[in-house]
Each structure stands twice: as structure tokens, then as C-alpha cells.
Amino acid sequence: MNRGEFREGLREGFPVIVAASPFGALFGALAVENGFSIADAVLMSATVYAGASQMVGIELFGNRVQPWLIVLSIFAVNFRHVLYSASLARHVKHYTPIQKFFAFFLLVDPQYAESERRAERGLPVTFSWYLGFALVIYFLWLVTTAVGAVFGQMIGDPQAIGLDVLLPIYFLGLVLGFRRRDRFLPVVAASAVASVAAMHFVGSPWHVSIGALAGIVLAACLPNERAEGKRDPVEQEN
């Protein structure tokens, strides 16, 4: 364990959880509102550890939906993590099996986004850095969940004061972090249009996975601008 890289991960992860703390507190408040105890809410954050899926889960629990449908719905929301794992695999292939277990358990949206940006800057995604970045987010996520569960009733109706927009804003910030990548605009536009259409015709939470798949299909069909730019000059002349 490289202590310097671990501390670097802690420093870089702390602003992320500060920004996401209202979201964690919102989950805690909504969980209690839907009949969870404080311990239940914290346990769900500790084991599921996926904010969007936790939101979907508590809504379905509150409506007394069948367990298999809850699992299937959470899978639909978390399908993007399959894509995250595939993309991140090339950066963590040197991890041991135990390290990979913890790395993928702790893989959330900001973890993936920052790991990709770190690799783009030419820096190694070491396990020490990865663990430091992940742990500060994980433990403070549990703390903010507990705070929201304890004091959430003071908030009243979260939608009445606009707290329900935290999740879309949170994901929008992550997406815009990749705005300099090739084909960013057409891929994001295709995903957005497909997701909105799926929301209208299929419903939640499947619109999340359908939008992601639409973006993947378009990205696979479009030419790679960087690859085109790296072609041999002689080939370009021919």
C-alpha cells in the first residue's frame, strides 16, 4: 500500500462526497418516509451502495412490489455498471483478485469518471489511489444516509422544495466531465432522445438502460476521430 497515493485518493474523493452529501441525506430521508428504520437505511447504503438504485428500491418497497421485480428494476438501473466495469478493466488488470473484488464493489459513478480521467492524464490507476478515493466516499455516504434518516423529517416533502432534482443534476455534472471526448455530443444526444422515448413508451427504470444502449450503438457506428487523425500521411494522400 502506497500511503502517498492513498492520501491523494482521499483528498480527491472528499470534494466528491461533499457535493453528493445532499443526495445521500435525501435517500436517508426518503427511506424513513417509506417505512425503513434508520438502521435499515444505513444497511441498504452499505450493501447496495448505488444511489440511483437505492432510490428506485425504496420507492418499490413502499409500493409493496414483488421482490423479483424489485431486483429486476434495480438491475435495469445499474446496467451501466456493466459498461463501467468493461471500460475500467484495462486500467485495473494488474490488481489481484481480492483487490478487483473491492474495486468493483466500490465502483460508483464518480469513481469510474475520475478513474477514466486519471488514466487519460497518463497517471496509473493504482489500487492505493483507488481505495483512498473510494473509501472516503463510501464511509461518508453511510454518514450522510444516517443524517438524512435521523433529521429528514425536518425537511418535510423533499419534492416541495426541489430536492428531487439533485439526482439529475448530479449525473449531468458527471456527463459533462467527458465533454471533450470525441463524438460526445451525438452520443449524448442519442442517449437522451432514446431515454426520453423509452420513458414515455416503456417506462421507468428501463429508460436508463435503453438510453445507454442507444449511445453505445451510435458510438460503435461512428468513425473514431482519433484513429483517423493518426493514420499514416502516405495513406491519407492515397
C-alpha positions as CSV (number, residue, x, y, z in Angstrom):
1,M,0.0,0.0,0.0
2,N,1.5,3.3,-1.1
3,R,0.4,5.8,1.6
4,G,1.1,8.8,-0.6
5,E,-1.2,7.6,-3.3
6,F,-3.8,6.6,-0.7
7,R,-3.8,10.1,0.8
8,E,-4.0,11.5,-2.7
9,G,-7.1,9.4,-3.3
10,L,-8.6,10.6,0.0
11,R,-8.1,14.3,-0.9
12,E,-9.6,13.9,-4.4
13,G,-12.5,11.9,-3.2
14,F,-13.5,14.2,-0.4
15,P,-14.9,17.0,-2.6
16,V,-17.0,14.4,-4.5
17,I,-18.8,13.2,-1.4
18,V,-19.3,16.8,-0.1
19,A,-21.0,17.5,-3.4
20,A,-23.1,14.3,-3.2
21,S,-23.9,14.6,0.5
22,P,-27.3,16.2,-0.1
23,F,-28.2,13.2,-2.3
24,G,-27.2,10.7,0.5
25,A,-29.2,12.7,3.0
26,L,-32.1,12.7,0.7
27,F,-32.0,8.9,0.4
28,G,-32.0,8.6,4.2
29,A,-35.0,10.9,4.5
30,L,-36.9,9.1,1.8
31,A,-36.1,5.7,3.2
32,V,-37.5,6.6,6.6
33,E,-40.5,8.1,4.9
34,N,-41.2,4.8,3.1
35,G,-41.1,2.8,6.3
36,F,-37.4,2.0,6.7
37,S,-35.8,2.3,10.1
38,I,-32.6,4.3,10.4
39,A,-30.6,1.0,10.6
40,D,-32.3,-0.3,7.5
41,A,-31.5,2.8,5.6
42,V,-27.8,2.7,6.5
43,L,-27.7,-1.1,5.9
44,M,-29.0,-0.6,2.4
45,S,-26.4,2.1,1.7
46,A,-23.7,-0.2,3.0
47,T,-24.7,-3.2,0.9
48,V,-26.4,-1.9,-2.2
49,Y,-24.2,1.2,-2.4
50,A,-25.7,2.7,-5.5
51,G,-27.7,5.9,-5.1
52,A,-30.0,5.7,-8.1
53,S,-30.8,2.0,-7.4
54,Q,-31.4,2.7,-3.8
55,M,-33.9,5.4,-4.8
56,V,-35.7,3.0,-7.1
57,G,-35.6,0.3,-4.5
58,I,-37.2,2.3,-1.7
59,E,-40.0,3.5,-4.0
60,L,-40.8,-0.1,-5.0
61,F,-40.6,-1.3,-1.4
62,G,-43.0,1.4,-0.4
63,N,-45.5,0.2,-3.1
64,R,-45.2,-3.4,-1.9
65,V,-43.9,-4.7,-5.3
66,Q,-42.9,-8.3,-5.7
67,P,-39.2,-8.9,-4.7
68,W,-38.2,-10.3,-8.1
69,L,-39.5,-7.2,-9.8
70,I,-37.5,-5.0,-7.4
71,V,-34.3,-7.0,-8.3
72,L,-35.0,-6.7,-12.0
73,S,-35.7,-3.0,-11.8
74,I,-32.5,-2.3,-9.9
75,F,-30.6,-4.4,-12.4
76,A,-32.1,-2.2,-15.2
77,V,-30.9,1.0,-13.4
78,N,-27.5,-0.5,-12.6
79,F,-26.9,-1.9,-16.0
80,R,-24.5,0.9,-16.7
81,H,-22.1,-0.6,-14.1
82,V,-21.6,-3.5,-16.5
83,L,-20.3,-0.9,-19.0
84,Y,-18.2,0.8,-16.4
85,S,-16.6,-2.5,-15.4
86,A,-15.7,-3.3,-19.0
87,S,-14.2,0.1,-19.6
88,L,-12.3,0.1,-16.3
89,A,-11.0,-3.4,-16.7
90,R,-8.0,-2.3,-18.8
91,H,-6.8,0.1,-16.1
92,V,-7.1,-2.4,-13.2
93,K,-5.9,-5.7,-14.9
94,H,-2.8,-5.6,-12.6
95,Y,-5.0,-5.9,-9.4
96,T,-5.1,-9.1,-7.5
97,P,-8.5,-11.0,-7.4
98,I,-9.2,-9.6,-3.9
99,Q,-8.3,-6.1,-5.0
100,K,-10.7,-6.4,-8.0
101,F,-13.5,-7.6,-5.7
102,F,-13.3,-4.5,-3.6
103,A,-12.6,-2.3,-6.6
104,F,-15.8,-3.4,-8.4
105,F,-17.9,-3.4,-5.2
106,L,-16.9,0.3,-4.6
107,L,-17.3,1.2,-8.3
108,V,-19.9,4.1,-8.4
109,D,-20.3,6.8,-11.0
110,P,-17.8,9.3,-9.7
111,Q,-15.3,6.5,-9.1
112,Y,-15.5,5.5,-12.7
113,A,-15.4,9.0,-14.0
114,E,-12.3,10.0,-12.0
115,S,-10.5,6.8,-12.8
116,E,-11.0,7.3,-16.5
117,R,-9.9,11.0,-16.3
118,R,-6.8,9.9,-14.3
119,A,-5.9,7.4,-17.0
120,E,-6.4,10.0,-19.7
121,R,-3.9,12.2,-17.9
122,G,-1.4,9.3,-18.2
123,L,-1.5,8.5,-14.5
124,P,-1.7,4.9,-13.3
125,V,-5.0,3.8,-11.6
126,T,-3.2,2.2,-8.6
127,F,-5.1,0.3,-6.0
128,S,-3.8,2.6,-3.3
129,W,-5.2,5.7,-5.0
130,Y,-8.4,3.8,-6.0
131,L,-9.0,2.6,-2.4
132,G,-8.4,6.0,-0.9
133,F,-10.8,7.7,-3.3
134,A,-13.4,5.0,-2.8
135,L,-13.3,4.7,1.0
136,V,-13.8,8.4,1.8
137,I,-16.9,8.4,-0.5
138,Y,-18.2,5.1,0.9
139,F,-18.0,5.9,4.6
140,L,-19.3,9.4,4.3
141,W,-22.1,8.1,2.1
142,L,-23.1,6.0,5.1
143,V,-22.8,9.0,7.4
144,T,-25.0,11.2,5.2
145,T,-27.6,8.5,4.9
146,A,-27.8,8.3,8.7
147,V,-28.0,12.1,9.0
148,G,-30.8,12.2,6.5
149,A,-32.6,9.3,8.2
150,V,-32.4,11.0,11.6
151,F,-33.2,14.6,10.6
152,G,-35.1,14.0,7.3
153,Q,-38.5,14.6,8.9
154,M,-37.5,18.2,9.5
155,I,-37.3,18.7,5.7
156,G,-40.9,17.8,5.0
157,D,-41.8,16.9,1.4
158,P,-38.4,16.8,-0.5
159,Q,-40.2,17.4,-3.8
160,A,-41.9,20.6,-2.5
161,I,-38.5,22.3,-2.1
162,G,-37.0,20.8,-5.2
163,L,-34.6,18.2,-3.7
164,D,-35.8,15.7,-6.2
165,V,-33.7,17.4,-8.9
166,L,-30.5,16.5,-7.1
167,L,-30.1,13.2,-8.9
168,P,-30.4,14.6,-12.5
169,I,-28.0,17.5,-11.7
170,Y,-25.6,15.0,-10.2
171,F,-25.5,12.8,-13.3
172,L,-25.4,15.8,-15.6
173,G,-22.2,17.0,-13.9
174,L,-20.6,13.6,-14.4
175,V,-21.5,13.5,-18.0
176,L,-20.2,17.0,-18.7
177,G,-16.9,15.9,-17.3
178,F,-16.4,13.9,-20.6
179,R,-17.5,16.7,-22.9
180,R,-14.0,17.0,-24.6
181,R,-14.1,13.4,-25.8
182,D,-14.7,12.5,-29.4
183,R,-18.3,12.2,-30.5
184,F,-19.5,13.4,-27.2
185,L,-22.5,15.5,-28.5
186,P,-24.0,12.9,-30.9
187,V,-23.7,10.1,-28.4
188,V,-25.2,12.1,-25.5
189,A,-28.0,13.4,-27.8
190,A,-28.8,9.8,-29.0
191,S,-28.8,8.5,-25.4
192,A,-31.0,11.4,-24.2
193,V,-33.6,11.0,-27.1
194,A,-33.8,7.3,-26.7
195,S,-34.1,7.5,-22.9
196,V,-36.9,10.1,-23.1
197,A,-38.7,8.0,-25.7
198,A,-38.3,4.8,-23.6
199,M,-39.6,6.7,-20.5
200,H,-42.7,7.5,-22.5
201,F,-43.3,4.2,-24.2
202,V,-41.7,1.6,-21.9
203,G,-41.5,3.4,-18.5
204,S,-39.0,3.6,-15.6
205,P,-36.5,2.3,-14.9
206,W,-35.9,0.7,-18.3
207,H,-35.3,4.0,-19.9
208,V,-31.9,4.2,-18.2
209,S,-30.6,1.0,-19.9
210,I,-32.3,1.7,-23.2
211,G,-30.7,5.2,-23.4
212,A,-27.3,3.8,-22.6
213,L,-27.6,1.1,-25.3
214,A,-28.6,3.7,-27.8
215,G,-25.5,5.7,-27.1
216,I,-23.3,2.6,-27.3
217,V,-24.7,1.6,-30.7
218,L,-24.2,5.1,-32.2
219,A,-20.6,5.3,-30.8
220,A,-19.8,1.9,-32.3
221,C,-21.2,3.1,-35.7
222,L,-19.4,6.4,-35.8
223,P,-15.8,6.6,-37.1
224,N,-13.1,7.1,-34.5
225,E,-11.8,10.6,-35.0
226,R,-8.5,10.0,-33.1
227,A,-7.8,6.9,-35.1
228,E,-8.5,8.8,-38.3
229,G,-6.1,11.5,-37.2
230,K,-3.3,9.0,-36.5
231,R,-3.4,7.4,-40.0
232,D,-0.2,7.4,-41.9
233,P,0.2,10.6,-44.1
234,V,1.0,8.4,-47.1
235,E,-2.2,6.5,-46.6
236,Q,-4.2,9.8,-46.3
237,E,-2.7,11.0,-49.6
238,N,-3.7,7.8,-51.3
